[in-house]
């Protein structure tokens, strides 16, 4: 039986989780509660190179909603924090675009460098450019949060892109008019409709082709290429083995507990073992690969003792680590260090 990947099921940077956690902390939620079922910790949050699965970010959203039931329209509050600067290369590419049209094209092409759950397409009708958001495959419990966040974040970005040429926007939501609809009116400058056929953000079509003073075609083209390369790099993390690797890499010290990793992936260890076998690997093999890679890095790039490295990689003692390292690499830790000139 084939499994269709959800449109939002792609890796993303840690930035969005940082934004969501910051929002939760500001409203009194505890960090450990916000990171429940994510396999993330403070070290992961502090590392700008951390890449997370969409499921981990969605877990943070669920935690946020559970911990702050008294805060209305959390999605809207979150959305206003997603400025261009939050998106890394993708944001820089949009900011360098010579026109809003080029930026919109880039934004659609490289949606996998955003943090959306509700994917979007672009249309042009009469006097309007329209971003249409599809949240049909977003789980029910986070669907409202998702569409509030996505449309508000898109509005923030478009305002930053177009500036004074923007005019009034027009937004349409599929969900019924809520009791606190005035919060929507505070977020959006123009018309807000509810119970619409589609989730849409409309703005003047004429703004698409007006030259942007800060745009630079050469820079935008370079960043376009970098966006493509980054997506290719992240794609290598897909599949269950990639998810297991990411979880193991987030753990300090690394754990060999298959049950904990399987639980973080919302499956049984038996199911995880079977799915990894279908990818021609195993949990033990993945652990060994990561341990070997990290061990080589620490042995050749640091002055940590063998005992310290063994502790960080969760070996019982230095002897156990040395034996395992020789089994995996054919060398003892001491032999590798002698071969490498970077460490005396």
C-alpha positions in Angstrom: 0.0 0.0 0.0 1.4 3.4 -1.0 1.5 6.3 1.5 0.9 9.8 0.2 3.1 12.4 1.8 1.2 15.3 3.3 1.9 18.6 1.5 3.4 20.0 4.8 5.5 17.0 5.6 9.0 18.5 4.9 12.0 19.4 7.1 12.3 23.0 8.2 14.7 25.1 10.3 14.4 25.4 14.0 13.4 29.1 13.7 9.7 28.5 13.6 9.8 26.3 16.7 11.8 29.1 18.4 9.1 31.6 17.5 6.3 29.3 18.8 8.2 28.5 22.0 8.9 32.2 22.6 5.2 32.9 22.2 4.3 30.2 24.7 6.9 31.4 27.3 5.7 34.9 27.1 2.2 33.7 28.0 3.5 31.7 31.0 3.8 28.2 29.5 6.7 26.0 30.7 9.5 25.1 28.2 9.3 21.3 29.0 5.6 21.3 28.3 6.0 23.2 25.0 8.7 20.7 23.8 6.7 17.6 24.9 6.9 14.8 22.3 9.3 16.6 20.0 12.7 15.1 21.0 14.0 18.7 21.2 15.6 20.5 24.1 17.2 23.8 24.9 20.4 22.9 23.1 18.4 22.2 19.9 16.6 25.5 20.2 19.9 27.4 20.7 21.5 25.8 17.6 20.6 27.7 14.4 21.7 24.7 12.3 19.0 22.4 13.9 16.6 21.0 11.3 13.3 19.6 12.5 10.5 17.5 11.0 7.2 19.1 10.4 5.7 16.6 12.9 7.9 18.1 15.6 6.8 21.6 14.9 3.2 20.4 14.8 3.7 18.9 18.2 4.8 22.3 19.5 1.6 23.8 18.1 -0.5 21.2 19.9 1.4 21.8 23.1 0.9 25.6 22.7 -2.8 25.1 22.2 -3.1 22.8 25.1 -1.1 25.0 27.5 -2.7 28.3 26.6 -6.5 27.5 26.1 -7.3 30.9 27.5 -5.4 32.9 24.8 -7.6 33.6 21.8 -6.5 33.2 18.2 -3.0 32.0 18.9 -2.4 31.5 15.2 -2.9 35.1 14.5 -0.6 36.1 17.3 2.1 33.7 16.0 1.7 34.8 12.4 2.6 38.4 13.2 6.1 37.2 14.2 7.0 35.6 10.9 8.9 38.4 9.2 11.2 37.9 6.1 14.2 37.7 8.4 12.8 34.6 10.0 13.1 32.5 6.8 16.9 32.5 6.1 17.9 32.1 2.5 14.2 32.0 1.3 13.6 35.3 3.0 16.7 36.9 1.6 15.8 35.7 -1.9 12.4 37.3 -1.6 13.8 40.5 -0.2 16.3 40.8 -3.1 13.6 40.2 -5.8 13.4 43.1 -8.3 9.6 42.9 -8.3 6.9 41.5 -6.1 5.9 39.2 -8.9 9.4 37.6 -8.9 9.1 37.3 -5.1 5.8 35.5 -5.3 7.2 33.1 -7.9 10.1 32.3 -5.7 7.9 31.9 -2.7 5.7 29.3 -4.4 8.6 27.4 -5.9 10.4 27.1 -2.6 7.6 26.6 -0.2 9.6 23.8 1.4 11.9 26.5 2.9 8.9 28.0 4.8 7.1 26.7 7.9 3.6 26.3 6.4 1.2 23.5 7.0 -1.4 25.1 4.7 0.3 25.2 1.2 -0.5 28.0 -1.2 -1.0 28.6 -4.9 -1.1 31.9 -6.7 -3.8 33.2 -9.0 -4.6 36.5 -10.8 -8.1 37.6 -11.4 -9.3 41.0 -12.6 -7.7 43.6 -10.3 -6.4 41.1 -7.7 -3.5 38.8 -7.1 -4.7 35.9 -4.9 -2.8 33.6 -2.6 -5.0 30.5 -2.1 -4.3 28.4 1.0 -5.2 24.7 1.1 -5.4 23.2 4.6 -7.5 20.1 3.7 -4.7 17.7 4.8 -3.9 19.6 8.0 -5.1 17.7 11.1 -8.4 19.0 12.5 -6.9 20.0 15.9 -4.3 22.4 14.4 -6.2 23.4 11.3 -7.5 26.8 12.6 -4.1 27.7 14.1 -2.5 26.8 10.8 -4.6 29.0 8.6 -4.6 31.9 11.0 -0.8 31.8 11.2 -0.2 31.2 7.5 -2.4 34.0 6.2 -1.2 36.5 8.8 2.4 35.6 8.1 1.9 35.9 4.4 0.4 39.3 4.9 3.3 40.5 7.0 5.7 39.4 4.2 3.7 41.0 1.4 3.6 44.3 3.4 7.4 44.1 3.8 7.8 43.4 0.1 5.4 45.9 -1.4 5.4 48.7 1.2 3.3 51.8 0.5 2.2 50.3 -2.9 0.2 47.6 -1.0 -3.2 49.2 -0.6 -5.8 47.4 1.5 -5.8 43.7 1.6 -8.8 41.4 1.5 -8.8 38.1 3.4 -11.2 35.2 3.2 -11.5 32.4 5.7 -13.4 29.1 5.3 -14.2 28.8 9.0 -17.3 30.5 10.5 -17.1 34.0 11.9 -15.7 33.6 15.5 -16.9 35.4 18.6 -13.7 37.5 18.7 -13.7 38.5 15.1 -12.5 42.0 16.1 -9.0 40.4 16.6 -8.9 39.6 12.8 -9.9 43.2 12.0 -7.0 44.4 14.1 -4.5 42.2 12.2 -5.8 43.0 8.7 -6.2 46.5 7.3 -8.9 45.7 4.8 -12.0 43.4 4.4 -12.2 40.2 6.3 -14.8 37.5 5.3 -15.7 34.3 7.0 -17.5 31.1 5.8 -15.9 31.6 2.4 -15.4 28.9 -0.2 -11.6 29.2 0.0 -8.9 30.5 2.3 -7.5 33.5 0.4 -5.4 36.5 0.7 -6.1 39.2 -2.0 -4.1 42.3 -2.8 -3.9 44.7 -5.8 -2.6 43.0 -8.9 -1.0 46.3 -10.0 1.6 46.0 -7.2 3.1 42.9 -8.6 5.2 44.5 -11.4 6.3 47.8 -9.7 10.1 47.9 -9.5 11.4 47.5 -5.9 14.1 50.0 -5.0 15.9 47.4 -2.8 15.7 44.6 -5.4 18.7 43.2 -7.2 18.3 40.7 -9.9 21.8 39.2 -9.7 21.5 38.7 -6.0 18.1 37.2 -6.3 19.3 34.8 -8.9 22.2 33.7 -6.7 19.9 33.2 -3.7 17.4 31.3 -6.0 20.2 28.8 -6.7 21.0 28.5 -3.0 17.4 27.9 -2.2 17.4 25.0 -4.7 20.6 23.5 -3.2 19.2 23.8 0.4 16.0 21.9 -0.6 18.1 19.2 -2.1 20.2 18.9 1.0 17.1 18.7 3.2 15.5 16.1 1.0 18.2 13.7 1.9 16.8 13.7 5.4 13.5 12.3 4.3 12.3 8.8 5.1 12.1 7.2 8.5 15.9 6.6 8.7 16.4 10.4 8.2 13.9 11.1 11.0 15.6 8.7 13.3 19.0 10.2 12.6 17.6 13.7 13.3 16.2 12.6 16.7 19.4 10.9 17.6 21.5 13.9 16.7 19.3 16.1 18.9 20.0 14.0 22.0 22.8 14.9 24.3 24.0 12.5 25.4 22.9 10.2 22.7 20.4 7.5 23.7 20.2 4.0 22.3 16.7 3.6 23.6 14.7 2.5 20.6 11.4 2.8 22.5 12.0 6.5 23.2 12.8 7.2 19.6 9.8 5.2 18.4 7.6 7.1 20.8 8.9 10.4 19.5 7.8 9.3 16.1 4.4 8.2 17.3 4.9 4.5 16.5 5.8 1.3 18.2 9.4 0.0 18.2 8.2 -3.0 16.2 6.7 -0.8 13.5 9.8 1.3 13.4 12.0 -1.8 13.1 9.9 -3.1 10.2 9.9 0.3 8.4 13.7 0.7 8.8 14.2 -2.8 7.4 12.2 -1.7 4.3 14.8 1.1 3.9 17.6 -1.4 4.2 18.8 -0.3 7.5 18.2 -0.8 11.3 18.1 1.2 14.4 21.5 -0.2 15.6 23.0 0.5 12.2 21.9 4.2 12.4 23.1 4.6 15.9 26.5 3.1 14.9 26.8 5.4 11.8 26.1 8.5 13.9 28.3 7.5 16.7 31.1 6.8 14.3 30.7 10.1 12.6 30.6 12.0 15.9 33.4 10.1 17.3 35.7 10.8 14.3 34.8 14.5 14.5 35.6 14.7 18.2 38.7 12.6 18.0 40.2 14.6 15.1 38.7 18.1 15.8 38.9 18.4 19.6 41.1 17.7 22.6 38.4 15.8 24.5 39.7 12.7 26.2 38.6 9.3 25.1 36.7 9.1 28.4 34.9 12.3 27.7 33.9 11.2 24.2 32.7 7.9 25.5 30.4 9.7 28.0 29.0 12.1 25.3 28.2 9.1 23.1 26.6 7.3 25.9 29.0 4.3 26.2 29.4 2.6 29.5 33.1 3.5 29.7 36.2 4.3 27.6 37.0 0.7 27.0 33.5 -0.1 25.6 33.8 3.0 23.3 37.3 2.0 22.1 36.2 -1.5 21.3 33.1 -0.3 19.4 35.1 2.3 17.5 37.7 -0.3 16.4 34.8 -2.6 15.3 33.3 0.1 13.2 36.4 1.8 11.8 39.2 -0.8 12.0 41.2 1.7 14.1 41.5 2.4 17.8 40.8 6.0 18.9 44.5 6.5 19.6 45.5 5.3 16.1 43.1 7.8 14.5 44.4 10.7 16.4 48.0 9.8 15.5 47.0 9.7 11.8 45.4 13.1 12.0 47.6 16.2 12.1 44.9 18.5 13.4 45.3 17.4 17.0 48.6 16.9 18.6 
